[in-house]
Amino acid sequence: MSAPESTRRYPQDIVAIFHASFHPTQGNTIDWSLKASDDLSLDSLEFSALPSGLHLVEQDVIYFTKDGQHGVCVFRRRKTIEQGHRGFRLSSLGILLAKSRRPRPWRHLSALKDLISRIYAQCEESGLLQPTESQWEPARVFFEERKVRKADLDGAGSWNSWSHELSEIETEPPTVNPTLHLSHLLRILGPSSLTLYKHVLGRRRILIYTLPPVEAACILCQVAADICYETQHSSTPEGEQNSASHNGRLKGRCREPISVLGMVTLSDMDRLRSEDLSGRGWIACTTDAIFLERPSCYDLLIDLTTSTPDKATRPTFYSSKPVPPQPGNSRSPTHRLSTIRFAWSDIKLWNELDRILHLDSDHASRPGCCGPSSLSGSAADAKSKLVTTWPWTDAWRVYEDVCVICAGLWMGSWRGNSAASYSGGPETWGKIRLEGDDDLSMGGTAYMRSLGMGIEGRPLASGSASGSGSGSGSGGGQTTTTTTRAMRRSSGMSWSSGRATVIGNNNASSSSGLGKARQVSASAADEAEPEEDEDNTAERRDAQLLTTLALLQTFHAHTSFQLSVLESFIPKPSTETATATATATVYLAPKDVLAFELGPLSAFDARYLEWLAQEYGGGTKVVVRRGWKDLLGALFGY
């Protein structure tokens, strides 16, 4: 194949391909590799490709980084009777990408899976455990087709917009792109996902602890970074840093988005320390339980092992807090883990996200798509003992649901809803709501789908509504978005006073199309032609894309709103006060915290504002006053 033809077919951004395997006496080794340059080092990649505990699963996908370069590998566990391997041979085939603005190793994932299956199939036919030089020929062809040829990677590492990037699902499986799993992961994390959002925007150190398989944790790392990617992507480079940009928007002090490290092991401890010095923040995942005993290495720990199919619980969030040193005891712990939950101030934003999620409840189509792996009873008990908690901690895990219910009753009783807000029936009254009408029904009538037509609420036909919101300066409007490819490429989204509003077409054709889809019975669906099944798959894929775009815009709109409020408190730079501004300290009262739609009584919200000012304040330090007089004033309104 010629270079121009391959350029049109494949992204050309691979700098190395390697095969790592476990040897009974040598440990993890790289036994075969190809590199685009001899100067490229592949040292220690074997540990990222074969993290601890991976022998418990048949296959897996691992995302990782090496010296700022992103990569992905496919793991396989093959049966063998070879002495010393204990019945299985563990190996991974991986690739390493060139440095770029937006690395996308998942674009090669499908082809990499096919490649490793083909190579291992040849080994089984020939009765060999390790591929011969001739059997590595498909890997050489794969590498030649996709290796780097141009310095700009022919646009493979650029980023224009979310709608442009996500439109690539037409040419690849929709489950390959991690960003499209945003709705799944928000359902898994619940309102606590906003705690993760605040840590990402504040550029904290985030570690996700999981058990194999690790693909879901790796996806969570990428999706968490994507929540704030648009804001952090537009940051001013360090050499041009100012407290405000040309259009009046605050810019971050870091020129790159938060670093997504992917899978890390104990061999990466030095790398984590060097990442801390950059101030960029990072998010990674690990299977090494010893990290639970080293809370000084990170700021937030997400334990996915507490969310299993046999336990109706969500992942547990732990905050790393410093411990005062004990005199005379140099070995005393410097940090401890403390359970952290979402704040009351997160209810309004979560309500808007939850409303969008209810428009496309596609989690039932892929059960366990992004769910963390389950643990056996003994393994779960052994891991949970590493984090000390009070005996009644399990009883307090209902705190999140109690907050949602109480906030719904309180907010529902104090806001006046229009008649349209009650079109969903009495069962929807008292739910947590934002300002404006929540009526997103088609035609204003309730409809219950019969069995087989999507009980969980998945849009079946040509219509899929997107969320609406209202800002303080302009009212929100009802929204209906049809899932056509033309509208998908130009997702009709607009800003409304710092909150997300989705603009679409609300015409008779979309209503009639949905009405016809609602008349489809279960028997008719069973007799549908294969072409109709493909159309339904495309409709569900379009609905998932629109839901992802709406969620990403909601996060970005909320971030822009809080940055605009922060800008109003930052002193304006001038020639006379340039030096003073760089070291200025701004004190915020509890009523000022309310302007950010944050809780004045929340210590975590106060820390979050300090993180926000540290990144976007242009050198200005923000301190939230939390004296007893300030707290009483916030509580009683004076």
N, C-alpha and C positions, 0 to 999 in steps of 0.2 A: 504494500500500500504506500502511495506517495505521501509526502509530508503535508501538502495542502489538503488532501482528502482526509487524512487522520485528524488534521486540525479542525475540520468541520464536524467530525464525529465525536471526538473525545476531548475533554479538557487536558491540556498539556502543562501540568504543573507538578509532576512527580519527579523527585530527585533521587529516590532510592526505593528498592524493593528487597525484602529480606524474609528469611524463613528461620524462625526460632523454635527450638524444641527442648524438652527436658531430658537430660542424660542422667542415669542413675548414679554415676560417680562424679561427673563434672558439673551437675546442676543445669541451670538455664544457659543455653548456648545459642549463638547464631551460626548455623551450619551452611547457609547459602545466602548470597546477596549480590545485588548489582547496584552500582552507584553512577550518578551522572558526573561526579567529580571525585577524584582520588582524595581530595582534601576533606571530604565529608566523613565525619566520625559517627559510627553506629554503636559506640560503647554504651553499655547499660540498657540498650533498647530491649534486650531479652527479658529484663525484669518487668518492664511495662507490658510487653506482649504476653507474659505468663504470670499474672499476679497470683498471690497466694489464695488457695481455696478453689481455683478454677478446675481442679480435678473432680469436683463434685457434679459438674454439668457436662453434657454431651457436646455442646457448641455454644459459642458466645461471640460478641463483637466488643472490641475494646478501642476506645479513643484515647490518644496520648499526645504528648508534646516532647520535643527534644531540641534544646537550644533555640527555643522560639519557633520551631517548625512543627506543624501539626501533622498527625498521622492516624491511621486506623489499621487494625489487623483483625483477622477472622480466626477464631480458635476452633479446633476440632480435637475430640478425644476418640482415638481409634483403639480397637481391641487388638491385643497382641499376646503371644505366648513367649515373647523374648524374655530371657532371664534378667531379673532386676527391675523390670518395669511394672511389676505388680498388676499385670493384666491389661494395662492401658499405656498408650503412647500419646503424650501431650505435645501439641505443636500448634504454631500460629504462623500465618502468612500475612505480612503487613507491608504497608507503603508509607513513605515519608514525603511530605509536600514541601515545595519551596515557600519561603516567607512571602506573605502578601497581606493586603489589607483585610481581606475576608477569606481565609482558607476554608475550603469546603471538601474535606476528605470523604464525606458521605456520598459524593457524586460518583465515586469509584467503587462503592460498597457492593452493589449488585454484581458488577463484573468480577470483583475480587472473590465473591462467594462462588460464582460459577467456575472461576479459575482454580481455586483450591479443591473443589469437588472433582474437577476433571483430572487434576494431577494425582490426587489420592485414588481415584478410580483406576488409573493406569498402574499404580503401585499394587493394588489388590489383584488386578488381572495377572500381573507378573510375579506375584507372591513376594514382593519386596516391601520392607518397612520404610526405607528411605529412598526418595526419588533419585534416579540416576541422572547423569548430565543430559542425556537425550530427553528424559522426561521433564526436565526443566524448560524445554523449548517453548511451551505455551506461556510461561512466565516471562521469558525473554521477549517474545512478541508483544505481550501486554505492556512491558516496560518501554519498548521502543515506540509504541504507538502513543504513549501518554507522558513520556519524559519531557523535561523542560527544553524548549528550543528558543524562546524569546525572553528577553529580560522582563517585559511587561506581562508575561504568561498569556498573551493574546486575550487579555480581559478576564481570565479565569479567576483572578483574585480581587477583582474590583467589586464595588457595591454601589448601587444606584438608589434603590428603594425596595421596600418589602414587597410591594406588588410585582415589581420586576423579578425579584429573586424567586418568589413563591410561584410565579407562573411557570417555572421549570418543571412542575409536577406533571405537565402534559407529556414529558419525555422520560420520566422516571417514576418509579412507584411512589405513591404519596407518603408512605411510611418511612422513606429514606431520609427526607429532610427533617432534622430534629425540631425545627421551629413549628412545624405543623402539629407537634405533640403538645403544644402549649395548653390547649383546652383539656387534654387528658390529665396533665400534671396539676393544673389548677384544681381539678376535681379531687385528685388524690391528696394534695396538701391542704385544701380548704382555705379558710381565711388566713391561716398561718403563712400562706404564700406571700402575703404582703409584708411579713417580717423578712422573708428572703429578699423581696424587692427593695426594701429599705437598705439592707446590707449591701446589695449589689450597687445601688445608686451611690451609697456612701463609700464604695470601694474598700470594703472590708475583706478579710480573709475567711473564706467559706470552705468547709470540708464536709463531704457527704460520706457517711459510713454505710456500707452495704455488704451483703453476702452475694456470691455468684448466683445467677448470672449478673454481670455488671453493665450490660448495655443500657438498661433503664437509668442507672445512675449517671452514666456518661451523657445520655440524652438530657437529663435534668441539668447537668452542668452547662451545656450549650444553650438550652432554653432559658435558664436563669440569666445568662449573659445577654441573650437577645431581648429580654424585657426592657433593658436600658440601652440597647446598642445604638438606637437612632440618636439618643441624646448624647451619649459618650462618643459616638462616631464624629459628631460635628464639633468636637472640642477644638479650641484654638491651639496650635502648636506652642510649645514652651517659649520659643523665641518671639512670638507675637502675643504673649499672654497679657491681657488687660482685665480689669474688673468687669468690663462690659464690652460687647462686640460692637460692630458698626451698626447693627439694627437694634441695639439696646439690650440684647439678651446676654445673660451671664455665660461665661465660658469656663470650662474646667481647666485645672492646672496640668492634667495628664493629656498627652496627645493621642493615646491609644485607649480603646475600650478595656474593660476589665479582662484580665488574662484568664483564658480557659485552659487549665492544665490537663484536664481529663484524669486518667488513672495515674495515681502516684503510689509509691511504695516506700519502704524504709530507706532505700538507697537514694531517695530524693530529698532527704532532710536538708542537705546543704543547698539544694536548689530552691527549696521553700524559703530559706533564710535570705537568699539573694533576691527572690521575688519581693520579699517584705521591704527591702531597701528602696525599691523603685517607687513605692507609694501608689502603684497602679491598682493594687488589689488583685485577688485571684480566687478562683473557684475550682475545686478538684474533688475527686472521689477516691476512695481507698477501700480495700478489704482487710487491711491490717488493723486488728483490734488494739494494738499497742498505742495507736494514735489517741484512743480514748483516755489514756493515762498521761497524755502530753497536751493539755489544753492551752499551753502557752504558744503552741504552733499556729493557732487559728483563733478567730473571733466568734464564729458561729459553726456549730456542729449539727448536722441533720442526720438523725439515726433512722435509716429506712427499715431496719430490722424490726422496729416496733409496729410496723404496718404490714400485716400478713393476712392471707385469705382466711385463716382460722381465728384471727383476732380482729374484731370490728374496731380498729383504732387507726389513727393517722400517724405518719412519721413524727417523731419527737424532735423538738428543736432545743438545743442547749446553747447558752451564751457563756463564753469564757470570761471570767471575772478575776482580776488580780486579788491575791490574798496578802494581807500585811505580813511582813517577815517576822518570824519568831526569833527573839534574841537567843543566841547560843545554839541555834539549830540551823546549820547551813544547808541541810538537806530537806528542809520543809518545802512543801509545794508552793510555787509562786502564783498559780492560778487554779481555779476550781470551776467545775461545770455547774451551771444553774439553769433549770428549765425556764424557757422563755416562750410566751404565747403572744398572739396578736393583741393589739391595743383596741380600745373602744373607738378610737378615731378611724380605725380601718374599716368599720362597718359600712360607711357610706360608699367607699370605693369598692369594697367587696360586693355590695348590693348591685352595683352597675355591672361588674364582671359576671356575677352570678346570673343576672338577667340575660346577658349575651350567651352564657353557657347553656341556659335552658332553651335557647332557640335552636340549638343543634346538639342534642344529647346523643352524640355518636360513640360514646364509650362502650355501648352494648355491642357494637359491631365487631369490636376487637377486644374480647375479654382478656384482662391481664396484659393489655398492650404495653402499658407503662408501669404496671404494678411491680413493686419490689418483690424479690424472691421470698418464698416462705422458708421458715426454719423448722427444724424438728424441735420437739419440746426441750430436749437436753441441751441442744446447741443454743437455743434462744435463752435458756436460763443461764448458761455459762457466760454468754456475751453481756446480758443485762446486769450481771453482778459487777461489771467493771465501772458502771456509773451508779454512784450512791444516790438513792432517793428515799423519801420518807415512806413508811408503810402505807399511808393512805393516798399515795400519789395516783394510783389507778382510779380512785373515786373522784379525784379532781380532774380527770381527763374529760369529764362532761362539761368543763368550764366553757369551752368554745360554743357548744350548743346552747348552754344557758345564756351566754352573752347574746347570741343571735336571737333567741326567743325574747329576752327581756328588751333588747334594743328595738325589736320589731313592735312590741306592744307599746313602748314609750314613743317611738317615732310615729307609729300609726295613729296614736291617739292625739298627737299634737299637730298633725298637718291636715289641712283641708284638701281632700281629693275631689276632683271633678267626677262627673258621672261616668266618664270614660274609664276612669281608673278602676271601677268596680265591675267592668264588663266580664271579668273572669269568674265572677260568682263569689259567694260568701266565703268559699274556702281560701280565697286569696287575700281576704282582708286581714290587716294586721301584719302582713309580711313586711320585712325591712325594705324601705323605699327611699329613693332619692327625690329631690324636688322635681316636679313635673309629672306628667301622666305616664303610667307604666303600661298603658293599654297597647299591646302589640298584636292584637288578634286580627285575623283577616275576616272582614265582614262584620265583626263585632259579635259573632255568635260562638258559643262554646261547641267544641267538637271532640268526641272521644273515638280514637281509632280502635278498630277491632283487632283481634289477635292476628299477628302476622303482618300488620301494617305499620309497625314501629311503635310499640307501646311506650318506649322510653322517650318519644318525642322527636325522633329524627325526621327532618324534612324529606319527603319522598319524591316530590315532583319539582315543578319549575320554580317554586318560590321558596325563599329562605329569608326570613326577616333578620335584620341586624339591629343591634342595640341603639337606643337613643338616649340622649341626656340633655340637660339644660344647664346653661350657665347662669351666673348671677346677673349678667347684663342682658341676656336674651333668652327667651323661652325655648324649650325643647319641642321637637316636633315628632309626630309619629313617622315611622320609617318602614318601608318595605323594599327589599332588594331582590330582584330576580337574578337567578344564577345563570346568566348568559356569559359566554366567553368574552364578549365585548366589554360587558360591565366588569368582569373579573379583572381584565387588564387595566381598566381605568376605574378602580374601586372608588365609588362616589363618596368620599369622606371629606369632611370639612371641620374646621375648628369652631368652637363656640365657647368663648370666655374661659379657656383653659380646661374644658371638658370635652369628651368625645361626642360627636354627633355624626351619624351616618346618613347620608343623603342618597335617596334612590328613587325609583319610579313607583308610583302607586296608581296604576291604571287598571282598567277593566280587564285587560288581557291577563295580567298576573293573577287577579282574583278569580277569573274564570278558569285559569289553568290549575290553580290550587283546588278549586271546587271539583274539577274533573278528577284530579288525583285522589281526592277524598272518597270518591265513589268506587274506587278500585277495591274489590273484595279479595279475600285471602285466596280463594280458588282461582281467580283470574291471575293473581300474581304467580301461582304455581304453574300456570299454563303459558306464561310469558315466553317469548322467543329469546334466544341468546342475545339478539341485538338490543332488546328491551332491557335485559339485565346489564349490559354494558352501559346503556344510557342511564340506568339507575345508579350504577357505580360512578359515572361521571357527575351526576347530580349530587351525590353524597360527597364526592371529592370537592366539587365547587362550593358546597355548603361549608365544608371544613375549612377551605381556604378563606372564605369570607368571614367566618367566625374568628380565625386566627388574625386576620387583618384588623377586625374590630377590636379584639383584645389588645393587640399591640398598640393601636392608636389610643385606646383608653389609657394605657400605662403612660404613653408619651404625652398625652394631653394633661394628665395629672402631674407629671414631672414638670412640664412647662408652666403649669399654674403655680406650683410651689416655688419654682425658680423666679417667676415674676414677682411673687410676694417677697422673696429673699432680696431681690434687687431693690425693692423699695426701702429696705433697712440698711443697705450697704452705702456708705458715704460715696458721693460722686467724686471721681478723681479730678484733680486740677493741678496746675503747675505749681502753685504755692503749697498745696497740701499733699503732694504726691508721696513724700516720705512719711508723713503722718498717717496717711491712709493705709500704707502697706503694713503698719503695725497697730492699726486702730482696733479697739475692742468695742463691740456693740452688745449691750445688755438688753435682753428681751424679757418683758413682763409676761405673765400668764395670758393676758388678753392679746398680746402679740402672737403668742403661740396659736391661739384660736384662729388667727388670720390665715394660717397655713392649713386649716382644717385638721389640726392635730390636737391631742389631749393635753391640757395644761397640767394635769395631775400625773401624767405618765412620764416616768424617768427614762424609758426607752425612747419616747418621742423627743425628749430633750437631747439625748445623745445623738439621735438621728439629725436634728437640726445642726448640731455642732459638726457632724460629719459633712453635712451638705455645705456649710459655710467653709469648711476646710478645703473642700474641692472647688467650689464655685465662688468663694468670697473674694478672690483676688488678693489674698493676704490678710483680709479682715477676719478677726476672731469673733465668734458669736458665743455668748454665754447666756444661758437661760436661768433667770433668777428663780430659785426654788426655796426661798425662806418660808417660815411659817406664816408670816404676814402676807406674802405673795400668794401662797396656796389658799389661805382663808379668803383672800380677796377674790380669787378665781372661783372658789366654792360658793360664796354668797353674792357674787356679782358686784363688788365694789372695788 
